[in-house]
Amino acid sequence: MSLKKILPGRLGFGTAPLGNMFRAIPDDEARATVEAAWDHGIRFYDTAPFYGAGLAETRLGEVLSARPRDSYVLSSKVGRVILDEHESATRDLGEKGGLFEHGNPNKIVHEWTAEATERSIEDSLRRLGTDRLDIVWVHDIAQDFHGDLWLQKFEEARTGAFRVLTRLRDEGVIKAWGLGVNRTEPIELTLALDEPRPDGFLLAGRYTLLDHDHALQRLLPMAQEQGVDMVVGGPYSSGILAGGTHFEYQQAPAEIVERVGALKALADKHGVSIKAAALQFSLAHPAAAAAIPGATRPSRIAEDTAALNETVPAAFWTELRAAGLVSPAAPLPNNA
C-alpha cells in the first residue's frame, strides 16, 4: 500500500534521540517530548529496537499506549533482537560506534533471519504496549554498519525478513514494509529485484540540503517509476541544520560547517529559518511522503511544526539554486 495513503500527515516524529543518542535524557524529559508531539497534532511515530537497546520503544510506548490505537500510525524496525543479558564488551557498530552508549546495557543480536524478524516484532509490541505495527522497516543492512559484509547481510534479509514482512502485509497484519537505512544502495538493489515488492523506504540523512545528489541520480527515479514512497529521516543531517554540531552522527567537519554557514547566510538574507528551509526542501520531492525529525525537548517539536508551516519566499529557493547550494535536479518547493 502507498505510504501516502497510510501516513496521517507530512510531519512525523523520529525517536532515535529517545534512546539516549549522544546524551542521557531524563525519563520525564523524554515523556514530555512525546506528549508535546502528540499535543502538536503529530500522529506518525517511528522507532526501533536498536535505539538505546529498547529504551526508545519503551519510552514511546509509555505515552502512546494510553492513546486510542486507531488514532496514530506506528512504525518500528527489524534486524536487532534485544536480549535480557547485558553487554560485557564494547559494541561494534561500524561507523556508528558510541551512538547509543547512554542507552540500555542489554546485549543486541544483529540478525535479519525469518525467526529473528518474528521475534523482533513480538518484542517491539511488548515494549510499545500495543497490539500491532502499521509499518515495519528492515533496519541498517548497509555499508555504514557492515562494511564489505553488507551484501551478506542483505541476502540474509532478502531470504528472511523480506519474506516474513511480505507475508504479514499480505495477511493484513501490517499495512506496509520497506527498508530503513542510511545509504541508497540497499534500496536500489531491492527495487531492482523481481520480488519482493516493498511499499516504501525510510532513508536517513541522504535526502537533505547537505546531501541529496546521490539519491537523485538513481534511487529516486527508480522509486517514482515503481510508485514507492520515501520517508525522510534525519532532515536536519544529524542536527547541523538545526543549530547543532553533529553531521552523520559525528562532529561536523570544517567543510560541512562552511556549507551550513553559506546556507544560513542566504536564509537570513530572506528572513527564513534554516530549519524551515531544510524540512521543506526534503519534503519537496514527489516521492517524499513524510519527514521524521527527532527531538529530545518539547520546544523542538514546536520548532518543527513552525518550520513545516513557515512561508518561504520563492526568491530564496531561486537564489539557493543559483548559488549552487542544491543540485540542479532537485525539486524545490513552489516549483522554484
Secondary structure per residue as TSV (DSSP state, phi and psi in degrees):
chain	resnum	aa	ss	phi	psi
A	1	M	-	360.0	141.3
A	2	S	-	-59.7	132.7
A	3	L	H	-61.4	-32.3
A	4	K	H	-64.6	-22.9
A	5	K	H	-84.9	-18.8
A	6	I	H	-93.3	-42.0
A	7	L	-	-75.3	139.0
A	8	P	S	-85.6	-2.4
A	9	G	S	-178.6	175.8
A	10	R	S	-87.8	-11.2
A	11	L	B	-117.5	120.7
A	12	G	-	-115.8	-171.8
A	13	F	E	-127.3	119.7
A	14	G	E	-92.7	129.3
A	15	T	-	-102.1	11.0
A	16	A	G	-53.0	-42.5
A	17	P	G	-61.3	-25.2
A	18	L	G	-70.5	-11.9
A	19	G	G	-87.5	19.7
A	20	N	T	63.9	43.2
A	21	M	S	-71.1	125.0
A	22	F	S	75.7	-34.0
A	23	R	S	-152.8	158.4
A	24	A	-	-81.5	121.5
A	25	I	-	-104.3	128.8
A	26	P	-	-60.0	146.9
A	27	D	H	-57.8	-39.7
A	28	D	H	-68.7	-31.8
A	29	E	H	-69.9	-40.5
A	30	A	H	-63.2	-44.7
A	31	R	H	-63.0	-44.0
A	32	A	H	-62.4	-33.4
A	33	T	H	-68.5	-44.2
A	34	V	H	-64.0	-41.4
A	35	E	H	-65.2	-34.7
A	36	A	H	-65.3	-40.3
A	37	A	H	-60.1	-43.9
A	38	W	H	-62.9	-45.9
A	39	D	H	-64.7	-25.1
A	40	H	T	-89.2	8.4
A	41	G	T	87.7	8.2
A	42	I	-	-75.1	129.8
A	43	R	-	-128.8	14.7
A	44	F	E	-123.2	121.1
A	45	Y	E	-125.4	129.4
A	46	D	E	-117.3	135.3
A	47	T	-	-145.2	-172.1
A	48	A	-	-169.0	147.1
A	49	P	T	-57.7	-32.7
A	50	F	T	-64.1	-27.6
A	51	Y	T	-71.7	95.5
A	52	G	T	72.5	27.1
A	53	A	T	53.1	51.3
A	54	G	T	96.1	-11.0
A	55	L	H	-64.3	-44.1
A	56	A	H	-64.1	-42.0
A	57	E	H	-62.1	-43.3
A	58	T	H	-62.4	-45.7
A	59	R	H	-64.8	-41.0
A	60	L	H	-65.3	-42.9
A	61	G	H	-63.6	-31.5
A	62	E	H	-60.7	-31.0
A	63	V	H	-91.5	-49.8
A	64	L	H	-70.1	-29.1
A	65	S	T	-63.7	-17.2
A	66	A	T	-91.2	-2.2
A	67	R	S	-103.4	153.4
A	68	P	-	-59.0	127.7
A	69	R	G	-62.1	-32.8
A	70	D	G	-77.0	-3.3
A	71	S	G	-93.0	-1.1
A	72	Y	S	-147.5	161.9
A	73	V	E	-109.3	134.1
A	74	L	E	-127.0	130.4
A	75	S	E	-125.7	144.2
A	76	S	E	-139.2	-170.3
A	77	K	E	-135.6	161.6
A	78	V	E	-124.5	156.7
A	79	G	S	131.3	-16.6
A	80	R	E	-131.7	125.8
A	81	V	E	-106.3	128.8
A	82	I	E	-96.6	122.0
A	83	L	E	-93.7	162.4
A	84	D	E	-73.1	-30.2
A	85	E	E	-72.5	154.5
A	86	H	E	-92.2	150.9
A	87	E	-	-72.8	132.4
A	88	S	-	-102.7	-18.5
A	89	A	S	-117.5	167.3
A	90	T	-	-67.4	133.5
A	91	R	-	-71.8	139.3
A	92	D	-	-96.4	105.0
A	93	L	-	-116.7	29.7
A	94	G	G	58.0	-127.8
A	95	E	G	-72.0	-9.9
A	96	K	G	-104.9	27.9
A	97	G	T	-56.6	134.4
A	98	G	T	80.6	3.1
A	99	L	T	-59.7	-43.0
A	100	F	T	-120.0	40.5
A	101	E	T	-64.9	-16.9
A	102	H	T	-98.0	5.8
A	103	G	S	-82.5	-166.5
A	104	N	-	-62.1	149.4
A	105	P	-	-84.6	5.1
A	106	N	E	-61.8	147.7
A	107	K	E	-70.8	139.2
A	108	I	E	-113.5	126.0
A	109	V	E	-100.9	123.6
A	110	H	E	-92.9	105.5
A	111	E	-	-153.7	135.3
A	112	W	-	-118.4	20.8
A	113	T	S	-71.6	169.5
A	114	A	H	-60.8	-46.0
A	115	E	H	-62.7	-45.0
A	116	A	H	-65.4	-35.1
A	117	T	H	-63.2	-47.0
A	118	E	H	-66.1	-38.4
A	119	R	H	-67.9	-40.5
A	120	S	H	-59.3	-43.8
A	121	I	H	-64.0	-44.4
A	122	E	H	-59.9	-43.2
A	123	D	H	-66.4	-39.1
A	124	S	H	-63.2	-42.9
A	125	L	H	-59.8	-40.2
A	126	R	H	-66.0	-47.2
A	127	R	H	-64.6	-35.3
A	128	L	H	-82.6	-13.4
A	129	G	T	65.9	39.5
A	130	T	-	-134.7	169.7
A	131	D	S	-102.8	-4.8
A	132	R	-	-162.6	155.3
A	133	L	-	-108.3	145.0
A	134	D	S	-87.1	-42.2
A	135	I	E	-131.3	139.4
A	136	V	E	-125.4	128.3
A	137	W	E	-104.2	141.8
A	138	V	E	-85.7	117.1
A	139	H	E	-94.8	128.3
A	140	D	-	59.6	38.7
A	141	I	-	-90.5	70.0
A	142	A	S	-145.8	175.4
A	143	Q	H	-65.8	-31.8
A	144	D	H	-65.5	-25.3
A	145	F	H	-101.1	-27.2
A	146	H	H	-122.0	-2.5
A	147	G	G	56.0	-133.5
A	148	D	G	-69.6	-11.4
A	149	L	G	-88.5	3.2
A	150	W	H	-63.2	-34.2
A	151	L	H	-66.5	-31.6
A	152	Q	H	-65.5	-42.3
A	153	K	H	-67.2	-38.1
A	154	F	H	-60.2	-44.2
A	155	E	H	-64.7	-37.3
A	156	E	H	-60.7	-42.1
A	157	A	H	-70.4	-38.1
A	158	R	H	-60.9	-41.1
A	159	T	H	-90.2	-8.1
A	160	G	T	-116.6	-85.0
A	161	A	H	-57.8	-44.5
A	162	F	H	-56.0	-44.5
A	163	R	H	-72.1	-38.5
A	164	V	H	-63.4	-45.9
A	165	L	H	-69.4	-33.9
A	166	T	H	-62.3	-43.7
A	167	R	H	-64.2	-44.3
A	168	L	H	-63.6	-36.7
A	169	R	H	-67.0	-45.4
A	170	D	H	-63.7	-30.0
A	171	E	T	-83.4	-7.9
A	172	G	T	83.5	10.0
A	173	V	S	-72.1	-39.5
A	174	I	S	-122.2	160.8
A	175	K	S	-90.1	-29.5
A	176	A	E	-162.1	161.2
A	177	W	E	-147.9	165.1
A	178	G	E	-175.9	-161.8
A	179	L	E	-104.0	143.6
A	180	G	E	-121.8	101.1
A	181	V	E	-140.8	168.8
A	182	N	S	-106.4	9.3
A	183	R	S	-135.8	154.0
A	184	T	S	-83.2	-29.3
A	185	E	H	-58.9	-42.9
A	186	P	H	-62.1	-34.3
A	187	I	H	-71.0	-42.2
A	188	E	H	-58.5	-43.3
A	189	L	H	-63.5	-41.0
A	190	T	H	-64.9	-43.3
A	191	L	H	-68.1	-22.1
A	192	A	T	-83.0	-11.2
A	193	L	S	-77.9	151.7
A	194	D	S	-69.6	-35.5
A	195	E	S	-149.5	153.2
A	196	P	-	-86.0	-175.6
A	197	R	-	-121.0	102.2
A	198	P	-	-72.0	158.7
A	199	D	S	-89.1	-23.8
A	200	G	E	-174.8	-170.6
A	201	F	E	-153.7	151.1
A	202	L	E	-105.6	111.7
A	203	L	E	-111.1	114.2
A	204	A	E	-99.7	123.8
A	205	G	S	78.8	-2.4
A	206	R	S	-107.1	2.9
A	207	Y	S	-137.5	75.2
A	208	T	S	-131.1	172.2
A	209	L	S	-58.0	-28.0
A	210	L	S	-93.1	-17.8
A	211	D	S	-153.5	98.8
A	212	H	-	-146.6	-11.4
A	213	D	H	-56.1	-48.3
A	214	H	H	-65.0	-42.4
A	215	A	I	-63.0	-33.1
A	216	L	I	-73.1	-24.6
A	217	Q	I	-70.5	-44.3
A	218	R	I	-134.0	-47.9
A	219	L	I	-62.3	-55.0
A	220	L	H	-67.1	-36.8
A	221	P	H	-61.0	-39.4
A	222	M	H	-62.6	-43.8
A	223	A	H	-63.0	-44.2
A	224	Q	H	-63.8	-40.4
A	225	E	H	-62.3	-35.0
A	226	Q	H	-96.1	-0.5
A	227	G	T	69.4	33.9
A	228	V	-	-102.3	127.1
A	229	D	E	-91.3	157.6
A	230	M	E	-116.3	133.6
A	231	V	E	-100.3	127.1
A	232	V	E	-89.4	113.2
A	233	G	E	-94.8	152.2
A	234	G	-	56.6	48.3
A	235	P	T	-63.3	-17.7
A	236	Y	T	-99.4	16.5
A	237	S	G	52.3	55.7
A	238	S	G	67.1	13.3
A	239	G	G	116.6	-19.3
A	240	I	G	-64.1	-26.5
A	241	L	G	-91.1	9.0
A	242	A	G	-129.9	25.8
A	243	G	T	91.0	1.1
A	244	G	-	-89.4	-170.8
A	245	T	S	-119.6	-2.0
A	246	H	E	-94.4	141.0
A	247	F	E	-137.2	130.1
A	248	E	T	56.8	39.4
A	249	Y	T	66.6	13.4
A	250	Q	E	-136.0	172.1
A	251	Q	E	-59.7	131.2
A	252	A	-	-66.1	134.6
A	253	P	-	-72.2	166.2
A	254	A	H	-58.8	-40.0
A	255	E	H	-67.3	-31.5
A	256	I	H	-72.5	-41.5
A	257	V	H	-59.8	-40.0
A	258	E	H	-65.7	-42.7
A	259	R	H	-65.7	-41.2
A	260	V	H	-62.5	-36.9
A	261	G	H	-60.8	-40.6
A	262	A	H	-67.2	-40.8
A	263	L	H	-63.5	-43.0
A	264	K	H	-68.3	-37.2
A	265	A	H	-61.9	-41.3
A	266	L	H	-68.5	-40.4
A	267	A	H	-63.3	-44.3
A	268	D	H	-60.8	-39.0
A	269	K	H	-58.8	-36.2
A	270	H	T	-99.7	7.3
A	271	G	T	67.0	34.7
A	272	V	-	-111.5	139.0
A	273	S	-	-77.7	143.2
A	274	I	H	-65.2	-31.0
A	275	K	H	-64.9	-40.9
A	276	A	H	-64.3	-42.9
A	277	A	H	-61.6	-45.1
A	278	A	H	-65.4	-47.6
A	279	L	H	-67.8	-45.1
A	280	Q	H	-70.7	-31.0
A	281	F	H	-62.7	-47.3
A	282	S	H	-62.7	-29.9
A	283	L	H	-89.7	-6.2
A	284	A	-	-76.4	-19.1
A	285	H	S	-71.6	137.7
A	286	P	T	-58.1	-25.8
A	287	A	T	-78.6	-15.8
A	288	A	E	-75.3	121.1
A	289	A	E	-94.8	-32.3
A	290	A	E	-167.3	163.1
A	291	A	E	-123.4	146.4
A	292	I	E	-129.3	70.7
A	293	P	-	-61.5	149.0
A	294	G	B	-95.7	164.8
A	295	A	-	-159.1	154.7
A	296	T	S	-128.6	3.3
A	297	R	S	-133.4	139.4
A	298	P	H	-54.5	-35.0
A	299	S	H	-62.9	-28.8
A	300	R	H	-66.9	-32.0
A	301	I	H	-64.8	-43.5
A	302	A	H	-62.1	-37.9
A	303	E	H	-64.6	-42.3
A	304	D	H	-64.2	-43.9
A	305	T	H	-62.4	-42.5
A	306	A	H	-64.6	-38.8
A	307	A	H	-64.2	-37.7
A	308	L	H	-65.3	-37.0
A	309	N	H	-96.3	-5.3
A	310	E	-	-64.9	139.5
A	311	T	-	-81.9	117.2
A	312	V	-	-107.2	120.0
A	313	P	-	-64.8	145.2
A	314	A	H	-58.7	-30.8
A	315	A	H	-61.9	-30.9
A	316	F	H	-64.3	-47.9
A	317	W	H	-65.0	-39.3
A	318	T	H	-61.5	-44.3
A	319	E	H	-71.3	-33.0
A	320	L	H	-59.4	-45.3
A	321	R	H	-65.4	-45.5
A	322	A	H	-62.9	-30.6
A	323	A	T	-81.1	-3.2
A	324	G	T	74.0	21.2
A	325	L	S	-88.5	-6.7
A	326	V	S	-136.3	157.6
A	327	S	-	-63.2	142.9
A	328	P	T	-59.7	-22.5
A	329	A	T	-89.8	-6.3
A	330	A	S	-77.5	124.9
A	331	P	-	-64.8	138.5
A	332	L	-	-115.2	152.5
A	333	P	G	-55.9	149.2
A	334	N	G	60.2	22.2
A	335	N	G	56.4	34.1
A	336	A	-	-67.2	360.0
